[in-house]
C-alpha cells in the first residue's frame, strides 16, 4: 500500500490478547485504542481517577474569604437600607407635616345708625326727659309739703336718697383707702409691668447671621448681623422663630441664642420680600431639656382693640441691648403704610428706641400686639419705637410658618370710600395707586387709576378684600381681574388675566 493511500485510509489493527479473564480484542482505529471483551462487550479503556488529597489550609482560606465577602455585602446592604429607608418610608407611608394655624382676628366695625334709628332714639330721649321732669316736679311738690308739715320727714328722705346714690356710684369706700398715691405705689406698678416684660422675654431669641468674606488684601474675615426674634410656634420636629430678614440676608450660617445663652443652628424656612419678615426653623432635637424649660411660645394678641393711650411694653432689643424692657404708651394708631399688595396699620409710641432696634410690643397681659420695625418709622420718629399691628400680620406669619410662598401681583391699592365715591364719582372697589415695574400686574395691562371690582368672581369692595383674596391664591395661578377704567365717556369695565407670582 502506498503512503498516500495509507494516509487516506482508515487504519484498523486488531490485536488479540489472552488472559485469565477471557479473550480481549484491542482495536486501534484512527489513533484511538478500544477494547472489546469476548464476553463483556465493547467498552472504553478503564481509567482510575485518583482523588486529590484534602488541603485544609486552602479550605480555611476559602472559608475566610467567603465570610469576608458576606460581611462586606451585609455592611453595604445595611448602609444602603439606612440611607434609603427614610425615602421608602415617605413613599409608602408619607408622614403628615405639622400645620401651623394662627387664629385670625376679626375687625369690629361700628355700624352707622340710620335716620329712622336716630329719630326713634331722639323721640325716646325726649319722652324720657319729659317723664323725668314730671316725676321731679311731683317729687319736689311732695318734698315741699313734707317740709312744711314735718321737717324731720324731709331730712329722712334726703338721707335715704344720699345713701342710695352712694351705693349706685360705688363711692361707699372706707376712709382709710382714700389716700394719695405715693412714689412707692408708682414703683410697685412699674415692677408689675417689668414682671410682665420679663415673662414675655422668654419667647424672645437673638438671631445672628454670619457671613465670611475676604478683604482687599485677601485676608478672611467674618461679618455678623443681629436682630431679635420671636418664638411663634412649636411642633414635635421644629421651633419657628419670626425675625427681620435684613439681619440675616446673604448669611452663610444662622444661629439662634435663647434666653439661657444657649445657641443652636437655624435654617431659613421662608421670608416675605415685601415686609422683610422671615421665619426660621430650629430642630427641636438640638434643644436640651433645660432650654425647652427656659423658653415659651409667644401669645399673639388682638391688636385691633389697641387704642391711643394703651400701655405698651417693649421687649427684645429696642435700644440695641438684648432682653431689655421698656414701658410707655401707644401715641397713635391711625398711621398706616402702603406696601406692595398690602396695607398695614402702624403703632407709634413714646418709648425711646434705636434706629436699629428690634423686638415686639406686648400689652399688660403679656400678649404680642406689634412687631417693632424701625424701617417703617415716619420722618422725625426714628428715636421712638414704631411697630406693625400683629393682627394684620397673622395670615402672613401662618403662611411663612408652613413654608408657603407669598402670592404677588404688584399693586399698591386703597379703598374707595363712600365719600370719595360721591365726591369724585369713582366706582366702589380697590383703587390702584401704583403698578410695580416688571410685575404680573404690569404684564397683564393694569394701570394707575384703575379700580378693581372683582377677582375670579369674588367681589372686591375694599383694599382688605383685595388682600384677603390675594393671600388665598398660589403662585402660578391665573386669575381674571375685572377693573373699571376711566375713559372719555366715563368708566368702562375691562377684564385682565393676571398670572400670580412671588416677589423675590
TORGUDO-131688 format. One record per residue (C-alpha): x, y, z; residue in three letters. Coordinates in steps of 0.25 Angstrom, whole numbers, padded with zeros to 4 digits, always signed. Layout:
BEGIN
XYZALA...
This chain:
BEGIN
+0000+0000+0000UNK+0005+0013-0004UNK+0008+0024+0007UNK-0003+0033+0001UNK-0013+0023+0001UNK-0009+0019+0016UNK-0012+0033+0020UNK-0026+0034+0014UNK-0030+0020+0018UNK-0035+0017+0032UNK-0025+0009+0039UNK-0030-0003+0047UNK-0021-0012+0055UNK-0026-0024+0062UNK-0018-0030+0073UNK-0023-0041+0082UNK-0018-0043+0096UNK-0022-0055+0104UNK-0022-0055+0119UNK-0030-0062+0130UNK-0042-0053+0128UNK-0044-0057+0114UNK-0041-0053+0100UNK-0039-0038+0099UNK-0038-0031+0085UNK-0031-0018+0084UNK-0035-0009+0073UNK-0027+0003+0068UNK-0036+0012+0060UNK-0032+0025+0056UNK-0022+0026+0067UNK-0031+0022+0078UNK-0030+0009+0086UNK-0043+0002+0088UNK-0045-0011+0095UNK-0055-0022+0094UNK-0056-0033+0103UNK-0061-0046+0097UNK-0072-0047+0108UNK-0073-0033+0114UNK-0076-0026+0101UNK-0070-0013+0096UNK-0064-0002+0106UNK-0055+0009+0106UNK-0041+0007+0113UNK-0043+0007+0128UNK-0037+0019+0135UNK-0036+0020+0150UNK-0036+0035+0155UNK-0029+0037+0168UNK-0035+0047+0177UNK-0026+0059+0181UNK-0023+0060+0196UNK-0031+0070+0204UNK-0023+0083+0206UNK-0028+0088+0219UNK-0020+0101+0219UNK-0027+0105+0205UNK-0040+0101+0210UNK-0039+0111+0222UNK-0035+0122+0213UNK-0047+0120+0204UNK-0056+0120+0217UNK-0050+0133+0222UNK-0051+0139+0208UNK-0066+0135+0208UNK-0068+0141+0221UNK-0061+0154+0218UNK-0070+0155+0205UNK-0082+0152+0214UNK-0078+0163+0224UNK-0076+0173+0213UNK-0089+0170+0206UNK-0097+0171+0219UNK-0090+0185+0222UNK-0093+0190+0208UNK-0107+0186+0209UNK-0109+0192+0223UNK-0103+0205+0218UNK-0112+0206+0206UNK-0124+0202+0214UNK-0121+0212+0225UNK-0119+0223+0214UNK-0132+0219+0206UNK-0141+0215+0218UNK-0146+0229+0220UNK-0149+0231+0206UNK-0156+0218+0205UNK-0164+0221+0217UNK-0168+0235+0211UNK-0172+0228+0199UNK-0180+0216+0205UNK-0184+0223+0218UNK-0184+0238+0216UNK-0183+0246+0229UNK-0192+0257+0231UNK-0185+0270+0233UNK-0190+0278+0245UNK-0198+0290+0240UNK-0197+0303+0248UNK-0210+0310+0250UNK-0211+0324+0255UNK-0225+0329+0259UNK-0229+0342+0251UNK-0235+0354+0258UNK-0248+0360+0253UNK-0249+0375+0250UNK-0260+0380+0259UNK-0268+0390+0250UNK-0277+0401+0256UNK-0290+0401+0249UNK-0295+0415+0245UNK-0309+0417+0251UNK-0320+0420+0241UNK-0328+0432+0240UNK-0340+0424+0246UNK-0332+0419+0257UNK-0327+0433+0260UNK-0341+0439+0260UNK-0346+0428+0269UNK-0335+0429+0279UNK-0338+0444+0279UNK-0353+0442+0282UNK-0350+0432+0293UNK-0340+0442+0299UNK-0350+0454+0299UNK-0361+0445+0305UNK-0351+0440+0316UNK-0347+0454+0319UNK-0362+0459+0319UNK-0365+0447+0329UNK-0353+0451+0338UNK-0357+0465+0338UNK-0371+0462+0342UNK-0366+0452+0353UNK-0356+0462+0358UNK-0368+0472+0359UNK-0376+0463+0367UNK-0365+0459+0376UNK-0362+0474+0378UNK-0376+0477+0382UNK-0377+0465+0391UNK-0364+0469+0398UNK-0369+0483+0400UNK-0381+0478+0406UNK-0373+0469+0415UNK-0364+0480+0419UNK-0376+0489+0423UNK-0383+0478+0431UNK-0371+0471+0437UNK-0356+0475+0435UNK-0351+0462+0440UNK-0358+0454+0429UNK-0351+0463+0419UNK-0338+0461+0425UNK-0340+0446+0426UNK-0343+0445+0411UNK-0331+0453+0408UNK-0322+0444+0416UNK-0328+0431+0409UNK-0326+0438+0395UNK-0312+0441+0399UNK-0309+0426+0403UNK-0315+0421+0390UNK-0307+0430+0381UNK-0295+0426+0389UNK-0298+0411+0387UNK-0300+0413+0372UNK-0288+0421+0369UNK-0279+0411+0377UNK-0274+0422+0386UNK-0276+0415+0399UNK-0261+0413+0401UNK-0255+0413+0415UNK-0248+0426+0418UNK-0234+0419+0421UNK-0234+0414+0406UNK-0236+0429+0401UNK-0222+0433+0401UNK-0212+0440+0392UNK-0203+0431+0383UNK-0188+0431+0387UNK-0176+0429+0379UNK-0175+0415+0385UNK-0188+0412+0379UNK-0183+0416+0365UNK-0171+0407+0367UNK-0180+0395+0370UNK-0187+0398+0357UNK-0174+0399+0349UNK-0170+0386+0356UNK-0182+0379+0351UNK-0180+0384+0337UNK-0166+0379+0337UNK-0170+0366+0342UNK-0179+0364+0330UNK-0168+0368+0321UNK-0158+0359+0328UNK-0168+0347+0326UNK-0170+0351+0311UNK-0155+0351+0309UNK-0155+0336+0310UNK-0161+0336+0296UNK-0150+0345+0290UNK-0137+0340+0284UNK-0125+0347+0278UNK-0123+0343+0263UNK-0109+0344+0258UNK-0105+0343+0243UNK-0091+0340+0240UNK-0084+0343+0227UNK-0070+0340+0223UNK-0062+0348+0213UNK-0049+0354+0209UNK-0043+0368+0209UNK-0035+0375+0198UNK-0023+0369+0204UNK-0029+0355+0202UNK-0030+0353+0218UNK-0042+0345+0222UNK-0052+0352+0232UNK-0066+0349+0237UNK-0077+0359+0238UNK-0089+0357+0247UNK-0103+0363+0247UNK-0112+0362+0259UNK-0127+0364+0262UNK-0137+0360+0272UNK-0146+0348+0268UNK-0160+0343+0274UNK-0163+0329+0276UNK-0177+0328+0269UNK-0179+0313+0268UNK-0174+0299+0272UNK-0176+0285+0267UNK-0170+0272+0270UNK-0160+0274+0260UNK-0156+0289+0260UNK-0157+0302+0267UNK-0161+0314+0258UNK-0155+0328+0260UNK-0160+0341+0254UNK-0150+0351+0251UNK-0145+0362+0241UNK-0138+0357+0229UNK-0129+0369+0227UNK-0120+0363+0239UNK-0118+0350+0232UNK-0118+0354+0218UNK-0108+0346+0210UNK-0103+0340+0223UNK-0096+0327+0221UNK-0099+0322+0235UNK-0111+0326+0244UNK-0110+0324+0259UNK-0121+0326+0270UNK-0118+0329+0284UNK-0128+0326+0295UNK-0131+0334+0308UNK-0122+0323+0315UNK-0110+0327+0306UNK-0110+0314+0298UNK-0108+0316+0283UNK-0112+0306+0272UNK-0112+0306+0257UNK-0125+0310+0250UNK-0129+0310+0235UNK-0137+0320+0227UNK-0151+0314+0225UNK-0158+0325+0217UNK-0158+0340+0216UNK-0166+0351+0210UNK-0159+0360+0201UNK-0169+0371+0203UNK-0170+0373+0218UNK-0156+0368+0221UNK-0160+0358+0231UNK-0155+0343+0231UNK-0158+0330+0239UNK-0146+0322+0243UNK-0146+0307+0247UNK-0139+0301+0259UNK-0139+0286+0260UNK-0145+0282+0274UNK-0135+0270+0274UNK-0124+0280+0276UNK-0130+0286+0289UNK-0127+0281+0302UNK-0137+0280+0313UNK-0132+0292+0321UNK-0134+0300+0308UNK-0148+0295+0306UNK-0152+0298+0320UNK-0146+0312+0319UNK-0154+0317+0307UNK-0168+0319+0304UNK-0176+0321+0291UNK-0181+0335+0289UNK-0196+0338+0290UNK-0201+0347+0278UNK-0211+0356+0283UNK-0222+0364+0277UNK-0216+0378+0273UNK-0229+0382+0266UNK-0234+0386+0280UNK-0222+0395+0283UNK-0225+0410+0285UNK-0218+0422+0287UNK-0212+0423+0301UNK-0211+0407+0303UNK-0200+0403+0312UNK-0189+0396+0303UNK-0177+0388+0308UNK-0165+0387+0298UNK-0157+0375+0299UNK-0145+0369+0291UNK-0135+0379+0287UNK-0142+0393+0285UNK-0129+0400+0289UNK-0119+0390+0283UNK-0117+0383+0296UNK-0123+0368+0297UNK-0134+0365+0306UNK-0136+0380+0310UNK-0150+0384+0315UNK-0156+0398+0313UNK-0170+0403+0316UNK-0179+0414+0310UNK-0192+0417+0303UNK-0197+0416+0289UNK-0198+0430+0284UNK-0205+0427+0271UNK-0212+0416+0264UNK-0217+0423+0251UNK-0204+0423+0243UNK-0202+0413+0232UNK-0192+0409+0222UNK-0195+0405+0207UNK-0187+0393+0202UNK-0187+0384+0190UNK-0201+0377+0190UNK-0203+0380+0205UNK-0206+0392+0215UNK-0202+0391+0229UNK-0206+0399+0242UNK-0194+0405+0249UNK-0194+0408+0264UNK-0185+0419+0269UNK-0181+0420+0283UNK-0174+0430+0293UNK-0164+0419+0296UNK-0150+0423+0293UNK-0143+0413+0283UNK-0131+0412+0274UNK-0132+0413+0259UNK-0127+0399+0258UNK-0136+0394+0270UNK-0144+0381+0268UNK-0153+0373+0277UNK-0168+0374+0280UNK-0179+0381+0287UNK-0187+0374+0298UNK-0199+0378+0306UNK-0201+0377+0321UNK-0206+0363+0318UNK-0192+0359+0312UNK-0198+0357+0298UNK-0191+0362+0286UNK-0198+0374+0279UNK-0188+0379+0270UNK-0175+0375+0263UNK-0164+0386+0264UNK-0159+0390+0251UNK-0152+0403+0251UNK-0151+0403+0236UNK-0165+0408+0235UNK-0163+0420+0244UNK-0168+0433+0239UNK-0158+0445+0237UNK-0155+0450+0251UNK-0160+0438+0259UNK-0147+0430+0257UNK-0144+0432+0272UNK-0157+0425+0277UNK-0162+0411+0274UNK-0171+0408+0263UNK-0178+0395+0261UNK-0187+0388+0251UNK-0200+0383+0256UNK-0199+0368+0259UNK-0213+0365+0255UNK-0211+0369+0241UNK-0198+0360+0240UNK-0204+0347+0245UNK-0208+0342+0232UNK-0195+0345+0226UNK-0188+0338+0238UNK-0196+0326+0237UNK-0193+0324+0222UNK-0178+0326+0225UNK-0178+0316+0236UNK-0184+0306+0227UNK-0173+0308+0217UNK-0183+0315+0207UNK-0179+0326+0197UNK-0186+0339+0198UNK-0194+0342+0185UNK-0190+0354+0178UNK-0197+0363+0167UNK-0190+0376+0169UNK-0200+0387+0172UNK-0202+0398+0183UNK-0217+0399+0185UNK-0226+0407+0194UNK-0241+0407+0197UNK-0251+0415+0190UNK-0259+0420+0202UNK-0274+0425+0200UNK-0270+0439+0202UNK-0259+0438+0191UNK-0269+0431+0182UNK-0280+0442+0184UNK-0270+0453+0182UNK-0261+0448+0170UNK-0271+0439+0164UNK-0261+0427+0165UNK-0267+0413+0165UNK-0266+0405+0178UNK-0255+0396+0179UNK-0240+0395+0181UNK-0233+0407+0175UNK-0219+0405+0168UNK-0210+0416+0173UNK-0197+0410+0167UNK-0193+0398+0158UNK-0179+0392+0161UNK-0169+0391+0149UNK-0168+0377+0143UNK-0179+0372+0152UNK-0190+0362+0148UNK-0200+0373+0148UNK-0192+0382+0138UNK-0191+0370+0129UNK-0206+0368+0130UNK-0208+0382+0126UNK-0213+0388+0139UNK-0211+0403+0140UNK-0211+0414+0151UNK-0225+0419+0153UNK-0232+0406+0150UNK-0242+0401+0161UNK-0242+0386+0164UNK-0256+0382+0165UNK-0255+0366+0164UNK-0245+0355+0164UNK-0249+0341+0159UNK-0263+0344+0162UNK-0261+0350+0176UNK-0266+0364+0178UNK-0255+0374+0183UNK-0261+0386+0190UNK-0249+0390+0199UNK-0234+0388+0199UNK-0235+0378+0210UNK-0244+0369+0201UNK-0233+0370+0191UNK-0222+0366+0201UNK-0230+0354+0206UNK-0233+0349+0192UNK-0219+0350+0188UNK-0214+0342+0200UNK-0224+0331+0196UNK-0217+0329+0183UNK-0204+0322+0180UNK-0192+0325+0171UNK-0194+0322+0156UNK-0209+0323+0158UNK-0216+0330+0147UNK-0228+0339+0151UNK-0238+0348+0144UNK-0238+0362+0149UNK-0249+0372+0146UNK-0246+0386+0146UNK-0253+0400+0144UNK-0244+0409+0135UNK-0247+0423+0132UNK-0249+0428+0118UNK-0255+0439+0110UNK-0269+0434+0113UNK-0267+0430+0127UNK-0263+0417+0133UNK-0263+0404+0125UNK-0262+0390+0130UNK-0249+0383+0126UNK-0245+0368+0129UNK-0230+0365+0130UNK-0223+0352+0132UNK-0212+0352+0143UNK-0202+0341+0146UNK-0199+0341+0161UNK-0184+0341+0164UNK-0175+0342+0176UNK-0167+0355+0180UNK-0152+0351+0181UNK
